Amino acid sequence: MQAGGEAILSTTLQRLRLLAAAVAALVASACTAFPTLAERTALLAPTLEYYAPDPGGGRAPLVILVSGCGGLNGLQGPKTVMKNYAGAATRAGTYAVVMDSFASRGIPFDDAVSTVCSGLRLHGNERAGDIIAAEALARSHWNAEFSGVILAGWSHGGWTVMELLSAGPRAKSVAGFRVDNASPALTPDAVALFYPYCGFLNATGRSTWDFEGPLLYLNASTNAPAAGKECTDAIMHARGGSDGFTQVDYPNTHAFDEEDQVPGSEFTYDPAATQRALALFETFIRDQAARLR
């Protein structure tokens, strides 16, 4: 077989393996545990992290931060990346919650890397219900009616946010989670996506979003340049155009803003780029908070 044929065969086999994993996950999602809001909030409550705005109090938006597939705890203990962005959100004058889909389900970091990051389980649509539960918990925690809801996702978390947008505000269920009450998270006021996964498991490219609000997309694509265009194309398709869409390209690897990389990882932490990304995020959130007040 010629080299070109071998490459095609290898790519085809890889796609078949991913498709098999996707089918298995979809079958499993039909029996997803914690399908109701009460069950999902009970699941997430012990691990949800709350951050109040500076200087605190008053009417303000809620930012729900959705981490990547590595979760909030690494090999060396708690990670800093989501705390850093939550801090940027509170400095911008908003409430913020960081949800942990993995510790709440008893999935340790090494298992998350080997099974969630590889697409074998807990796809983005299965985590989408966690966002609605996190919003409900935040309202209960602060006993507040927020001036708006902003969704922010990183990598697998970006995929998760996109799946919720693809389900749309009239969804009755999302991957086994029953949407049985109105939720502002289903119709967010703004969205930030940092290097999200936009491959074929992500339904965005096959969906039409109702969401037309401001959307910030940070593309970090040094290690996979095609991934950036894949996300752009999917978002443009789902939104039906570029109105309200801002794309910022960073010449960095995926997860460049995570200090605690796994040994041997192909991703590289860039402290200078991280500070720029935090400033970009803070400015975006501050602008949305001013708009929503």
Helices and strands as residue ranges (DSSP letters): H 3-29, H 37-44, E 49-51, E 62-66, E 73-74, E 77-78, H 81-91, E 95-99, G 103-105, H 109-111, I 112-116, H 124-142, E 149-154, H 156-167, E 173-174, E 177-178, G 184-186, E 190-194, G 203-206, E 215-220, H 225-239, E 245-250, H 271-292
